[in-house]
Amino acid sequence: MAVQMIPISIRRIAPTGRWSCLTKSWIGAGLGYEIDFKKFRYCFGWRPFHLDDVSFFSDPETNRHFVAKLVNLALDQHNEEKKTSLELGKILIANFHPSCGMTFYISFEVNDPSDSQTKPYRAVVRYFPGDIEVISCNPKEESC
């Protein structure tokens, strides 16, 4: 019998199996990217990252500029690995989870010069003071 690993906070709140319903509706549908925070009173540390705010930076840089830098790093890595030439189109939404740094879950659109189409993409990027690590950068799956 396989043991499912779940966060201790969820195990304490819902020891009767309700956690699977919670995680499916909260993270499962959007995998951390498109969370509707209005549905939850407590989000286990997850937060929306307000793109047009300047709470993390002073003028002229906004949160949107910072996220664009993270996405461009992820796209550079993706382009190098997949031999593509995708370009950042529009940042759609960003959520984050704080830890010793911050892990960003970013949904965005890319422009693909090979077929002149806009495509939805997602990236996970960890930001530590003085260090940025790209975890993943992939097309958004149709089922999500």
N, CA, C and O atoms as CSV, one atom per row, in Angstrom:
chain,resi,resn,atom,element,x,y,z
A,1,MET,N,N,0.847,-1.180,0.000
A,1,MET,CA,C,0.000,0.000,0.000
A,1,MET,C,C,0.887,1.236,0.000
A,1,MET,O,O,1.749,1.371,0.868
A,2,ALA,N,N,0.694,2.134,-0.949
A,2,ALA,CA,C,1.494,3.354,-1.065
A,2,ALA,C,C,1.009,4.389,-0.067
A,2,ALA,O,O,-0.193,4.573,0.124
A,3,VAL,N,N,1.951,5.057,0.561
A,3,VAL,CA,C,1.631,6.118,1.503
A,3,VAL,C,C,1.697,7.434,0.762
A,3,VAL,O,O,2.689,7.723,0.092
A,4,GLN,N,N,0.641,8.244,0.874
A,4,GLN,CA,C,0.631,9.547,0.230
A,4,GLN,C,C,1.218,10.574,1.183
A,4,GLN,O,O,0.810,10.671,2.340
A,5,MET,N,N,2.182,11.340,0.684
A,5,MET,CA,C,2.790,12.388,1.489
A,5,MET,C,C,1.981,13.665,1.301
A,5,MET,O,O,1.822,14.143,0.178
A,6,ILE,N,N,1.473,14.215,2.393
A,6,ILE,CA,C,0.738,15.470,2.332
A,6,ILE,C,C,1.292,16.398,3.396
A,6,ILE,O,O,1.843,15.934,4.394
A,7,PRO,N,N,1.153,17.703,3.198
A,7,PRO,CA,C,1.660,18.645,4.203
A,7,PRO,C,C,1.010,18.411,5.559
A,7,PRO,O,O,-0.182,18.114,5.638
A,8,ILE,N,N,1.792,18.543,6.624
A,8,ILE,CA,C,1.310,18.297,7.982
A,8,ILE,C,C,0.127,19.191,8.334
A,8,ILE,O,O,-0.771,18.761,9.058
A,9,SER,N,N,0.107,20.436,7.835
A,9,SER,CA,C,-1.000,21.336,8.156
A,9,SER,C,C,-2.310,20.815,7.584
A,9,SER,O,O,-3.350,20.963,8.225
A,10,ILE,N,N,-2.296,20.216,6.413
A,10,ILE,CA,C,-3.512,19.656,5.837
A,10,ILE,C,C,-3.919,18.411,6.614
A,10,ILE,O,O,-5.109,18.196,6.843
A,11,ARG,N,N,-2.964,17.593,7.022
A,11,ARG,CA,C,-3.266,16.380,7.763
A,11,ARG,C,C,-3.961,16.722,9.078
A,11,ARG,O,O,-4.902,16.029,9.464
A,12,ARG,N,N,-3.527,17.763,9.771
A,12,ARG,CA,C,-4.140,18.141,11.048
A,12,ARG,C,C,-5.546,18.693,10.849
A,12,ARG,O,O,-6.435,18.413,11.652
A,13,ILE,N,N,-5.760,19.466,9.801
A,13,ILE,CA,C,-7.056,20.103,9.595
A,13,ILE,C,C,-8.091,19.108,9.094
A,13,ILE,O,O,-9.257,19.181,9.483
A,14,ALA,N,N,-7.687,18.188,8.245
A,14,ALA,CA,C,-8.653,17.281,7.635
A,14,ALA,C,C,-8.170,15.836,7.701
A,14,ALA,O,O,-7.816,15.263,6.670
A,15,PRO,N,N,-8.146,15.231,8.895
A,15,PRO,CA,C,-7.621,13.881,9.028
A,15,PRO,C,C,-8.524,12.802,8.449
A,15,PRO,O,O,-8.112,11.644,8.381
A,16,THR,N,N,-9.740,13.137,8.030
A,16,THR,CA,C,-10.690,12.130,7.573
A,16,THR,C,C,-10.708,11.937,6.069
A,16,THR,O,O,-11.592,11.246,5.561
A,17,GLY,N,N,-9.774,12.516,5.339
A,17,GLY,CA,C,-9.743,12.328,3.903
A,17,GLY,C,C,-10.269,13.514,3.122
A,17,GLY,O,O,-10.222,13.513,1.892
A,18,ARG,N,N,-10.770,14.526,3.815
A,18,ARG,CA,C,-11.264,15.711,3.123
A,18,ARG,C,C,-10.148,16.449,2.406
A,18,ARG,O,O,-10.419,17.258,1.519
A,19,TRP,N,N,-8.898,16.188,2.770
A,19,TRP,CA,C,-7.763,16.902,2.161
A,19,TRP,C,C,-7.701,16.683,0.665
A,19,TRP,O,O,-7.294,17.582,-0.071
A,20,SER,N,N,-8.102,15.483,0.189
A,20,SER,CA,C,-8.019,15.233,-1.251
A,20,SER,C,C,-8.964,16.151,-2.008
A,20,SER,O,O,-8.624,16.626,-3.092
A,21,CYS,N,N,-10.136,16.406,-1.462
A,21,CYS,CA,C,-11.070,17.336,-2.086
A,21,CYS,C,C,-10.487,18.746,-2.066
A,21,CYS,O,O,-10.586,19.476,-3.052
A,22,LEU,N,N,-9.881,19.124,-0.950
A,22,LEU,CA,C,-9.289,20.451,-0.812
A,22,LEU,C,C,-8.154,20.654,-1.802
A,22,LEU,O,O,-8.106,21.671,-2.493
A,23,THR,N,N,-7.242,19.694,-1.874
A,23,THR,CA,C,-6.106,19.884,-2.764
A,23,THR,C,C,-6.517,19.808,-4.222
A,23,THR,O,O,-5.919,20.489,-5.055
A,24,LYS,N,N,-7.516,19.006,-4.561
A,24,LYS,CA,C,-7.974,18.951,-5.944
A,24,LYS,C,C,-8.589,20.275,-6.362
A,24,LYS,O,O,-8.336,20.752,-7.468
A,25,SER,N,N,-9.398,20.879,-5.490
A,25,SER,CA,C,-10.042,22.129,-5.870
A,25,SER,C,C,-9.093,23.314,-5.751
A,25,SER,O,O,-9.279,24.325,-6.429
A,26,TRP,N,N,-8.089,23.204,-4.909
A,26,TRP,CA,C,-7.208,24.335,-4.666
A,26,TRP,C,C,-6.001,24.311,-5.586
A,26,TRP,O,O,-5.797,25.242,-6.364
A,27,ILE,N,N,-5.214,23.278,-5.509
A,27,ILE,CA,C,-3.998,23.204,-6.296
A,27,ILE,C,C,-4.163,22.294,-7.496
A,27,ILE,O,O,-3.619,22.581,-8.562
A,28,GLY,N,N,-4.899,21.205,-7.351
A,28,GLY,CA,C,-4.988,20.201,-8.398
A,28,GLY,C,C,-5.461,20.719,-9.737
A,28,GLY,O,O,-4.920,20.334,-10.774
A,29,ALA,N,N,-6.459,21.583,-9.735
A,29,ALA,CA,C,-7.005,22.071,-10.994
A,29,ALA,C,C,-6.014,22.969,-11.720
A,29,ALA,O,O,-5.924,22.913,-12.946
A,30,GLY,N,N,-5.275,23.787,-10.999
A,30,GLY,CA,C,-4.348,24.709,-11.640
A,30,GLY,C,C,-2.898,24.428,-11.333
A,30,GLY,O,O,-2.017,25.139,-11.815
A,31,LEU,N,N,-2.629,23.399,-10.533
A,31,LEU,CA,C,-1.281,22.998,-10.157
A,31,LEU,C,C,-0.492,24.129,-9.518
A,31,LEU,O,O,0.734,24.166,-9.627
A,32,GLY,N,N,-1.173,25.048,-8.856
A,32,GLY,CA,C,-0.505,26.153,-8.185
A,32,GLY,C,C,-0.439,27.414,-9.016
A,32,GLY,O,O,-0.029,28.461,-8.516
A,33,TYR,N,N,-0.837,27.334,-10.279
A,33,TYR,CA,C,-0.723,28.488,-11.158
A,33,TYR,C,C,-1.940,29.395,-11.110
A,33,TYR,O,O,-1.797,30.604,-10.930
A,34,GLU,N,N,-3.115,28.845,-11.263
A,34,GLU,CA,C,-4.333,29.652,-11.315
A,34,GLU,C,C,-5.225,29.356,-10.110
A,34,GLU,O,O,-6.303,28.781,-10.265
A,35,ILE,N,N,-4.793,29.735,-8.940
A,35,ILE,CA,C,-5.557,29.509,-7.715
A,35,ILE,C,C,-6.528,30.672,-7.527
A,35,ILE,O,O,-6.140,31.836,-7.632
A,36,ASP,N,N,-7.788,30.351,-7.248
A,36,ASP,CA,C,-8.763,31.378,-6.927
A,36,ASP,C,C,-8.742,31.554,-5.404
A,36,ASP,O,O,-9.401,30.811,-4.676
A,37,PHE,N,N,-7.985,32.534,-4.940
A,37,PHE,CA,C,-7.787,32.720,-3.506
A,37,PHE,C,C,-9.056,33.143,-2.782
A,37,PHE,O,O,-9.115,33.045,-1.556
A,38,LYS,N,N,-10.065,33.606,-3.493
A,38,LYS,CA,C,-11.313,34.039,-2.862
A,38,LYS,C,C,-12.091,32.871,-2.266
A,38,LYS,O,O,-12.952,33.078,-1.411
A,39,LYS,N,N,-11.802,31.646,-2.706
A,39,LYS,CA,C,-12.527,30.465,-2.225
A,39,LYS,C,C,-12.010,29.952,-0.884
A,39,LYS,O,O,-12.625,29.064,-0.293
A,40,PHE,N,N,-10.907,30.485,-0.397
A,40,PHE,CA,C,-10.271,29.911,0.790
A,40,PHE,C,C,-10.000,30.962,1.856
A,40,PHE,O,O,-9.608,32.090,1.560
A,41,ARG,N,N,-10.217,30.564,3.094
A,41,ARG,CA,C,-9.878,31.439,4.210
A,41,ARG,C,C,-8.406,31.349,4.549
A,41,ARG,O,O,-7.798,32.341,4.952
A,42,TYR,N,N,-7.825,30.164,4.391
A,42,TYR,CA,C,-6.404,29.963,4.689
A,42,TYR,C,C,-5.785,29.196,3.535
A,42,TYR,O,O,-6.303,28.155,3.131
A,43,CYS,N,N,-4.696,29.693,3.009
A,43,CYS,CA,C,-4.107,29.110,1.790
A,43,CYS,C,C,-2.747,28.486,2.025
A,43,CYS,O,O,-1.977,28.343,1.075
A,44,PHE,N,N,-2.419,28.107,3.258
A,44,PHE,CA,C,-1.194,27.377,3.559
A,44,PHE,C,C,0.052,28.075,3.029
A,44,PHE,O,O,0.976,27.413,2.556
A,45,GLY,N,N,0.088,29.391,3.102
A,45,GLY,CA,C,1.261,30.156,2.690
A,45,GLY,C,C,1.229,30.638,1.254
A,45,GLY,O,O,1.984,31.545,0.905
A,46,TRP,N,N,0.377,30.065,0.402
A,46,TRP,CA,C,0.273,30.509,-0.989
A,46,TRP,C,C,-0.312,31.909,-1.031
A,46,TRP,O,O,-1.199,32.247,-0.246
A,47,ARG,N,N,0.190,32.723,-1.954
A,47,ARG,CA,C,-0.314,34.092,-2.074
A,47,ARG,C,C,-0.312,34.512,-3.543
A,47,ARG,O,O,0.519,34.053,-4.327
A,48,PRO,N,N,-1.246,35.385,-3.905
A,48,PRO,CA,C,-1.168,35.961,-5.254
A,48,PRO,C,C,-0.048,36.996,-5.280
A,48,PRO,O,O,0.208,37.657,-4.274
A,49,PHE,N,N,0.604,37.137,-6.396
A,49,PHE,CA,C,1.655,38.142,-6.555
A,49,PHE,C,C,1.069,39.227,-7.443
A,49,PHE,O,O,0.928,39.040,-8.652
A,50,HIS,N,N,0.733,40.347,-6.850
A,50,HIS,CA,C,0.070,41.443,-7.560
A,50,HIS,C,C,1.065,42.098,-8.515
A,50,HIS,O,O,2.014,42.757,-8.090
A,51,LEU,N,N,0.832,41.906,-9.804
A,51,LEU,CA,C,1.806,42.296,-10.822
A,51,LEU,C,C,2.022,43.798,-10.936
A,51,LEU,O,O,3.135,44.235,-11.226
A,52,ASP,N,N,0.998,44.586,-10.719
A,52,ASP,CA,C,1.153,46.033,-10.909
A,52,ASP,C,C,1.462,46.784,-9.616
A,52,ASP,O,O,1.445,48.014,-9.585
A,53,ASP,N,N,1.740,46.049,-8.572
A,53,ASP,CA,C,2.096,46.632,-7.286
A,53,ASP,C,C,3.599,46.914,-7.258
A,53,ASP,O,O,4.356,46.358,-8.053
A,54,VAL,N,N,4.017,47.769,-6.350
A,54,VAL,CA,C,5.446,48.053,-6.173
A,54,VAL,C,C,5.890,47.655,-4.772
A,54,VAL,O,O,6.872,48.187,-4.253
A,55,SER,N,N,5.169,46.718,-4.158
A,55,SER,CA,C,5.447,46.351,-2.774
A,55,SER,C,C,6.818,45.711,-2.585
A,55,SER,O,O,7.398,45.823,-1.505
A,56,PHE,N,N,7.344,45.052,-3.596
A,56,PHE,CA,C,8.647,44.417,-3.464
A,56,PHE,C,C,9.773,45.305,-3.956
A,56,PHE,O,O,10.940,45.064,-3.645
A,57,PHE,N,N,9.434,46.324,-4.717
A,57,PHE,CA,C,10.454,47.141,-5.363
A,57,PHE,C,C,10.073,48.602,-5.296
A,57,PHE,O,O,8.909,48.948,-5.099
A,58,SER,N,N,11.069,49.455,-5.463
A,58,SER,CA,C,10.783,50.881,-5.537
A,58,SER,C,C,10.707,51.281,-7.006
A,58,SER,O,O,11.220,50.585,-7.882
A,59,ASP,N,N,10.067,52.399,-7.252
A,59,ASP,CA,C,9.936,52.872,-8.634
A,59,ASP,C,C,11.288,52.957,-9.296
A,59,ASP,O,O,12.261,53.248,-8.601
A,60,PRO,N,N,11.421,52.728,-10.571
A,60,PRO,CA,C,10.364,52.513,-11.557
A,60,PRO,C,C,10.002,51.041,-11.742
A,60,PRO,O,O,9.096,50.737,-12.518
A,61,GLU,N,N,10.672,50.127,-11.064
A,61,GLU,CA,C,10.375,48.712,-11.264
A,61,GLU,C,C,9.150,48.299,-10.465
A,61,GLU,O,O,9.005,48.638,-9.291
A,62,THR,N,N,8.270,47.556,-11.134
A,62,THR,CA,C,7.088,46.996,-10.473
A,62,THR,C,C,7.277,45.493,-10.337
A,62,THR,O,O,8.255,44.929,-10.829
A,63,ASN,N,N,6.338,44.859,-9.671
A,63,ASN,CA,C,6.373,43.404,-9.569
A,63,ASN,C,C,6.322,42.759,-10.956
A,63,ASN,O,O,6.934,41.715,-11.182
A,64,ARG,N,N,5.588,43.387,-11.885
A,64,ARG,CA,C,5.491,42.854,-13.253
A,64,ARG,C,C,6.863,42.817,-13.924
A,64,ARG,O,O,7.183,41.857,-14.624
A,65,HIS,N,N,7.685,43.867,-13.713
A,65,HIS,CA,C,9.039,43.881,-14.280
A,65,HIS,C,C,9.880,42.741,-13.705
A,65,HIS,O,O,10.615,42.076,-14.434
A,66,PHE,N,N,9.769,42.525,-12.412
A,66,PHE,CA,C,10.515,41.460,-11.752
A,66,PHE,C,C,10.104,40.091,-12.293
A,66,PHE,O,O,10.960,39.262,-12.600
A,67,VAL,N,N,8.782,39.853,-12.409
A,67,VAL,CA,C,8.294,38.570,-12.917
A,67,VAL,C,C,8.728,38.387,-14.371
A,67,VAL,O,O,9.054,37.273,-14.780
A,68,ALA,N,N,8.737,39.458,-15.150
A,68,ALA,CA,C,9.196,39.367,-16.545
A,68,ALA,C,C,10.656,38.916,-16.600
A,68,ALA,O,O,11.033,38.139,-17.477
A,69,LYS,N,N,11.469,39.395,-15.674
A,69,LYS,CA,C,12.873,38.943,-15.622
A,69,LYS,C,C,12.955,37.446,-15.325
A,69,LYS,O,O,13.742,36.725,-15.940
A,70,LEU,N,N,12.135,36.985,-14.376
A,70,LEU,CA,C,12.113,35.558,-14.040
A,70,LEU,C,C,11.657,34.718,-15.236
A,70,LEU,O,O,12.247,33.679,-15.534
A,71,VAL,N,N,10.611,35.174,-15.914
A,71,VAL,CA,C,10.096,34.436,-17.067
A,71,VAL,C,C,11.122,34.417,-18.192
A,71,VAL,O,O,11.302,33.388,-18.844
A,72,ASN,N,N,11.794,35.535,-18.428
A,72,ASN,CA,C,12.806,35.568,-19.489
A,72,ASN,C,C,13.958,34.614,-19.199
A,72,ASN,O,O,14.499,34.000,-20.119
A,73,LEU,N,N,14.338,34.485,-17.930
A,73,LEU,CA,C,15.364,33.492,-17.573
A,73,LEU,C,C,14.866,32.074,-17.860
A,73,LEU,O,O,15.605,31.243,-18.390
A,74,ALA,N,N,13.609,31.808,-17.504
A,74,ALA,CA,C,13.032,30.488,-17.754
A,74,ALA,C,C,12.933,30.220,-19.259
A,74,ALA,O,O,13.227,29.114,-19.713
A,75,LEU,N,N,12.522,31.223,-20.025
A,75,LEU,CA,C,12.418,31.053,-21.474
A,75,LEU,C,C,13.782,30.861,-22.124
A,75,LEU,O,O,13.919,30.065,-23.053
A,76,ASP,N,N,14.790,31.581,-21.644
A,76,ASP,CA,C,16.146,31.392,-22.174
A,76,ASP,C,C,16.599,29.949,-21.987
A,76,ASP,O,O,17.152,29.337,-22.901
A,77,GLN,N,N,16.359,29.411,-20.791
A,77,GLN,CA,C,16.730,28.019,-20.510
A,77,GLN,C,C,15.927,27.066,-21.389
A,77,GLN,O,O,16.480,26.123,-21.954
A,78,HIS,N,N,14.618,27.312,-21.505
A,78,HIS,CA,C,13.745,26.470,-22.326
A,78,HIS,C,C,14.186,26.505,-23.793
A,78,HIS,O,O,14.284,25.463,-24.441
A,79,ASN,N,N,14.448,27.692,-24.305
A,79,ASN,CA,C,14.867,27.833,-25.704
A,79,ASN,C,C,16.176,27.097,-25.973
A,79,ASN,O,O,16.347,26.474,-27.021
A,80,GLU,N,N,17.088,27.175,-25.024
A,80,GLU,CA,C,18.374,26.500,-25.192
A,80,GLU,C,C,18.203,24.975,-25.182
A,80,GLU,O,O,18.801,24.274,-25.998
A,81,GLU,N,N,17.390,24.473,-24.259
A,81,GLU,CA,C,17.189,23.028,-24.140
A,81,GLU,C,C,16.364,22.454,-25.291
A,81,GLU,O,O,16.661,21.364,-25.780
A,82,LYS,N,N,15.335,23.176,-25.727
A,82,LYS,CA,C,14.414,22.656,-26.745
A,82,LYS,C,C,14.729,23.164,-28.156
A,82,LYS,O,O,14.038,22.815,-29.112
A,83,LYS,N,N,15.765,23.980,-28.279
A,83,LYS,CA,C,16.154,24.536,-29.592
A,83,LYS,C,C,14.995,25.304,-30.239
A,83,LYS,O,O,14.686,25.118,-31.416
A,84,THR,N,N,14.363,26.174,-29.437
A,84,THR,CA,C,13.282,27.022,-29.928
A,84,THR,C,C,13.697,28.479,-29.805
A,84,THR,O,O,14.785,28.785,-29.318
A,85,SER,N,N,12.830,29.367,-30.245
A,85,SER,CA,C,13.110,30.801,-30.129
A,85,SER,C,C,11.867,31.545,-29.648
A,85,SER,O,O,11.467,32.554,-30.230
A,86,LEU,N,N,11.262,31.028,-28.572
A,86,LEU,CA,C,10.059,31.633,-28.015
A,86,LEU,C,C,10.390,32.970,-27.369
A,86,LEU,O,O,11.478,33.162,-26.826
A,87,GLU,N,N,9.425,33.899,-27.439
A,87,GLU,CA,C,9.590,35.217,-26.836
A,87,GLU,C,C,8.423,35.479,-25.898
A,87,GLU,O,O,7.301,35.044,-26.158
A,88,LEU,N,N,8.683,36.181,-24.821
A,88,LEU,CA,C,7.633,36.514,-23.854
A,88,LEU,C,C,6.607,37.424,-24.503
A,88,LEU,O,O,6.948,38.449,-25.093
A,89,GLY,N,N,5.342,37.033,-24.385
A,89,GLY,CA,C,4.247,37.856,-24.874
A,89,GLY,C,C,3.660,38.657,-23.731
A,89,GLY,O,O,3.986,39.831,-23.556
A,90,LYS,N,N,2.788,38.020,-22.946
A,90,LYS,CA,C,2.073,38.699,-21.867
A,90,LYS,C,C,2.104,37.836,-20.615
A,90,LYS,O,O,1.890,36.626,-20.686
A,91,ILE,N,N,2.367,38.447,-19.482
A,91,ILE,CA,C,2.294,37.736,-18.197
A,91,ILE,C,C,0.837,37.759,-17.760
A,91,ILE,O,O,0.222,38.823,-17.689
A,92,LEU,N,N,0.286,36.587,-17.466
A,92,LEU,CA,C,-1.128,36.488,-17.123
A,92,LEU,C,C,-1.368,36.553,-15.620
A,92,LEU,O,O,-2.171,37.356,-15.144
A,93,ILE,N,N,-0.664,35.699,-14.876
A,93,ILE,CA,C,-0.874,35.621,-13.430
A,93,ILE,C,C,0.379,35.045,-12.780
A,93,ILE,O,O,1.104,34.256,-13.387
A,94,ALA,N,N,0.619,35.450,-11.549
A,94,ALA,CA,C,1.741,34.898,-10.787
A,94,ALA,C,C,1.296,34.680,-9.354
A,94,ALA,O,O,0.684,35.555,-8.740
A,95,ASN,N,N,1.607,33.512,-8.830
A,95,ASN,CA,C,1.383,33.183,-7.428
A,95,ASN,C,C,2.723,32.799,-6.836
A,95,ASN,O,O,3.649,32.435,-7.560
A,96,PHE,N,N,2.825,32.881,-5.528
A,96,PHE,CA,C,4.083,32.480,-4.912
A,96,PHE,C,C,3.846,31.795,-3.588
A,96,PHE,O,O,2.804,31.938,-2.949
A,97,HIS,N,N,4.865,31.042,-3.204
A,97,HIS,CA,C,4.869,30.354,-1.923
A,97,HIS,C,C,6.175,30.706,-1.236
A,97,HIS,O,O,7.248,30.374,-1.741
A,98,PRO,N,N,6.102,31.380,-0.083
A,98,PRO,CA,C,7.343,31.750,0.596
A,98,PRO,C,C,7.961,30.580,1.347
A,98,PRO,O,O,7.254,29.729,1.885
A,99,SER,N,N,9.256,30.550,1.375
A,99,SER,CA,C,10.028,29.596,2.171
A,99,SER,C,C,11.291,30.351,2.572
A,99,SER,O,O,11.196,31.506,2.988
A,100,CYS,N,N,12.455,29.749,2.463
A,100,CYS,CA,C,13.663,30.524,2.738
A,100,CYS,C,C,13.875,31.542,1.619
A,100,CYS,O,O,14.599,32.523,1.790
A,101,GLY,N,N,13.248,31.303,0.493
A,101,GLY,CA,C,13.195,32.236,-0.625
A,101,GLY,C,C,11.733,32.333,-1.020
A,101,GLY,O,O,10.852,32.298,-0.161
A,102,MET,N,N,11.472,32.453,-2.301
A,102,MET,CA,C,10.100,32.462,-2.790
A,102,MET,C,C,10.042,31.612,-4.055
A,102,MET,O,O,10.897,31.730,-4.932
A,103,THR,N,N,9.027,30.756,-4.140
A,103,THR,CA,C,8.811,29.961,-5.337
A,103,THR,C,C,7.635,30.566,-6.085
A,103,THR,O,O,6.527,30.658,-5.557
A,104,PHE,N,N,7.891,30.978,-7.323
A,104,PHE,CA,C,6.872,31.618,-8.149
A,104,PHE,C,C,6.285,30.620,-9.144
A,104,PHE,O,O,7.015,29.858,-9.778
A,105,TYR,N,N,4.964,30.634,-9.271
A,105,TYR,CA,C,4.224,29.848,-10.253
A,105,TYR,C,C,3.613,30.868,-11.204
A,105,TYR,O,O,2.695,31.599,-10.833
A,106,ILE,N,N,4.125,30.915,-12.431
A,106,ILE,CA,C,3.800,32.003,-13.343
A,106,ILE,C,C,3.122,31.448,-14.599
A,106,ILE,O,O,3.629,30.522,-15.232
A,107,SER,N,N,1.979,32.022,-14.945
A,107,SER,CA,C,1.295,31.705,-16.199
A,107,SER,C,C,1.510,32.882,-17.140
A,107,SER,O,O,1.359,34.038,-16.745
A,108,PHE,N,N,1.863,32.583,-18.386
A,108,PHE,CA,C,2.159,33.641,-19.345
A,108,PHE,C,C,1.934,33.150,-20.762
A,108,PHE,O,O,1.737,31.957,-20.994
A,109,GLU,N,N,1.965,34.070,-21.697
A,109,GLU,CA,C,1.851,33.736,-23.108
A,109,GLU,C,C,3.189,33.968,-23.784
A,109,GLU,O,O,3.920,34.897,-23.440
A,110,VAL,N,N,3.505,33.111,-24.754
A,110,VAL,CA,C,4.725,33.282,-25.542
A,110,VAL,C,C,4.350,33.486,-27.001
A,110,VAL,O,O,3.309,33.016,-27.461
A,111,ASN,N,N,5.201,34.184,-27.712
A,111,ASN,CA,C,5.072,34.329,-29.150
A,111,ASN,C,C,6.044,33.349,-29.781
A,111,ASN,O,O,7.237,33.355,-29.477
A,112,ASP,N,N,5.520,32.509,-30.662
A,112,ASP,CA,C,6.348,31.523,-31.333
A,112,ASP,C,C,6.576,31.971,-32.775
A,112,ASP,O,O,5.664,31.872,-33.596
A,113,PRO,N,N,7.780,32.464,-33.101
A,113,PRO,CA,C,8.056,32.943,-34.459
A,113,PRO,C,C,7.979,31.848,-35.522
A,113,PRO,O,O,7.797,32.155,-36.700
A,114,SER,N,N,8.113,30.577,-35.133
A,114,SER,CA,C,8.095,29.499,-36.122
A,114,SER,C,C,6.729,29.330,-36.787
A,114,SER,O,O,6.647,28.924,-37.946
A,115,ASP,N,N,5.645,29.646,-36.045
A,115,ASP,CA,C,4.308,29.532,-36.638
A,115,ASP,C,C,3.447,30.778,-36.398
A,115,ASP,O,O,2.246,30.764,-36.667
A,116,SER,N,N,4.058,31.847,-35.897
A,116,SER,CA,C,3.377,33.137,-35.657
A,116,SER,C,C,2.133,33.005,-34.783
A,116,SER,O,O,1.132,33.681,-35.018
A,117,GLN,N,N,2.197,32.137,-33.781
A,117,GLN,CA,C,1.067,31.961,-32.874
A,117,GLN,C,C,1.464,32.298,-31.443
A,117,GLN,O,O,2.633,32.225,-31.066
A,118,THR,N,N,0.459,32.670,-30.660
A,118,THR,CA,C,0.626,32.895,-29.234
A,118,THR,C,C,0.211,31.619,-28.516
A,118,THR,O,O,-0.836,31.041,-28.809
A,119,LYS,N,N,1.048,31.181,-27.564
A,119,LYS,CA,C,0.778,29.926,-26.866
A,119,LYS,C,C,0.872,30.144,-25.353
A,119,LYS,O,O,1.719,30.906,-24.886
A,120,PRO,N,N,-0.016,29.464,-24.575
A,120,PRO,CA,C,0.059,29.580,-23.115
A,120,PRO,C,C,1.193,28.719,-22.548
A,120,PRO,O,O,1.365,27.561,-22.930
A,121,TYR,N,N,1.950,29.304,-21.641
A,121,TYR,CA,C,3.063,28.606,-20.994
A,121,TYR,C,C,2.991,28.824,-19.496
A,121,TYR,O,O,2.279,29.703,-19.010
A,122,ARG,N,N,3.748,27.999,-18.768
A,122,ARG,CA,C,3.866,28.109,-17.318
A,122,ARG,C,C,5.315,27.903,-16.924
A,122,ARG,O,O,6.053,27.154,-17.562
A,123,ALA,N,N,5.705,28.585,-15.856
A,123,ALA,CA,C,7.059,28.410,-15.334
A,123,ALA,C,C,7.010,28.388,-13.814
A,123,ALA,O,O,6.169,29.035,-13.188
A,124,VAL,N,N,7.931,27.628,-13.240
A,124,VAL,CA,C,8.154,27.629,-11.796
A,124,VAL,C,C,9.591,28.094,-11.602
A,124,VAL,O,O,10.527,27.499,-12.135
A,125,VAL,N,N,9.752,29.169,-10.829
A,125,VAL,CA,C,11.076,29.751,-10.611
A,125,VAL,C,C,11.241,30.030,-9.126
A,125,VAL,O,O,10.376,30.640,-8.497
A,126,ARG,N,N,12.364,29.577,-8.572
A,126,ARG,CA,C,12.684,29.873,-7.164
A,126,ARG,C,C,13.606,31.072,-7.110
A,126,ARG,O,O,14.602,31.157,-7.828
A,127,TYR,N,N,13.244,31.994,-6.235
A,127,TYR,CA,C,14.049,33.199,-6.053
A,127,TYR,C,C,14.602,33.205,-4.632
A,127,TYR,O,O,13.850,33.228,-3.658
A,128,PHE,N,N,15.900,33.185,-4.535
A,128,PHE,CA,C,16.596,33.336,-3.261
A,128,PHE,C,C,17.396,34.633,-3.363
A,128,PHE,O,O,17.849,34.979,-4.454
A,129,PRO,N,N,17.579,35.339,-2.293
A,129,PRO,CA,C,18.408,36.546,-2.391
A,129,PRO,C,C,19.782,36.209,-2.980
A,129,PRO,O,O,20.555,35.446,-2.402
A,130,GLY,N,N,20.058,36.793,-4.131
A,130,GLY,CA,C,21.330,36.549,-4.800
A,130,GLY,C,C,21.360,35.323,-5.691
A,130,GLY,O,O,22.396,35.034,-6.290
A,131,ASP,N,N,20.244,34.580,-5.804
A,131,ASP,CA,C,20.230,33.370,-6.620
A,131,ASP,C,C,18.828,33.139,-7.175
A,131,ASP,O,O,17.834,33.303,-6.468
A,132,ILE,N,N,18.760,32.757,-8.446
A,132,ILE,CA,C,17.497,32.424,-9.097
A,132,ILE,C,C,17.650,31.056,-9.742
A,132,ILE,O,O,18.626,30.802,-10.449
A,133,GLU,N,N,16.679,30.168,-9.498
A,133,GLU,CA,C,16.733,28.819,-10.046
A,133,GLU,C,C,15.450,28.531,-10.826
A,133,GLU,O,O,14.354,28.603,-10.271
A,134,VAL,N,N,15.587,28.208,-12.103
A,134,VAL,CA,C,14.440,27.826,-12.922
A,134,VAL,C,C,14.155,26.349,-12.672
A,134,VAL,O,O,15.015,25.500,-12.904
A,135,ILE,N,N,12.964,26.048,-12.206
A,135,ILE,CA,C,12.544,24.680,-11.929
A,135,ILE,C,C,11.932,24.060,-13.168
A,135,ILE,O,O,12.258,22.929,-13.528
A,136,SER,N,N,11.044,24.796,-13.820
A,136,SER,CA,C,10.415,24.273,-15.039
A,136,SER,C,C,9.881,25.413,-15.891
A,136,SER,O,O,9.611,26.508,-15.398
A,137,CYS,N,N,9.737,25.133,-17.166
A,137,CYS,CA,C,9.120,26.051,-18.123
A,137,CYS,C,C,8.540,25.179,-19.224
A,137,CYS,O,O,9.282,24.583,-20.005
A,138,ASN,N,N,7.213,25.103,-19.290
A,138,ASN,CA,C,6.547,24.186,-20.205
A,138,ASN,C,C,5.262,24.786,-20.743
A,138,ASN,O,O,4.712,25.720,-20.160
A,139,PRO,N,N,4.782,24.247,-21.862
A,139,PRO,CA,C,3.465,24.685,-22.361
A,139,PRO,C,C,2.377,24.278,-21.371
A,139,PRO,O,O,2.488,23.249,-20.703
A,140,LYS,N,N,1.348,25.076,-21.285
A,140,LYS,CA,C,0.220,24.740,-20.426
A,140,LYS,C,C,-0.506,23.556,-21.052
A,140,LYS,O,O,-0.795,23.557,-22.248
A,141,GLU,N,N,-0.796,22.557,-20.244
A,141,GLU,CA,C,-1.491,21.379,-20.734
A,141,GLU,C,C,-2.949,21.729,-21.010
A,141,GLU,O,O,-3.537,22.560,-20.318
A,142,GLU,N,N,-3.521,21.100,-22.011
A,142,GLU,CA,C,-4.905,21.373,-22.418
A,142,GLU,C,C,-5.918,21.043,-21.332
A,142,GLU,O,O,-6.945,21.714,-21.231
A,143,SER,N,N,-5.654,20.024,-20.514
A,143,SER,CA,C,-6.616,19.564,-19.519
A,143,SER,C,C,-6.717,20.480,-18.324
A,143,SER,O,O,-7.669,20.355,-17.553
A,144,CYS,N,N,-5.770,21.413,-18.127
A,144,CYS,CA,C,-5.791,22.270,-16.933
A,144,CYS,C,C,-6.640,23.495,-17.139
A,144,CYS,O,O,-6.765,24.319,-16.234
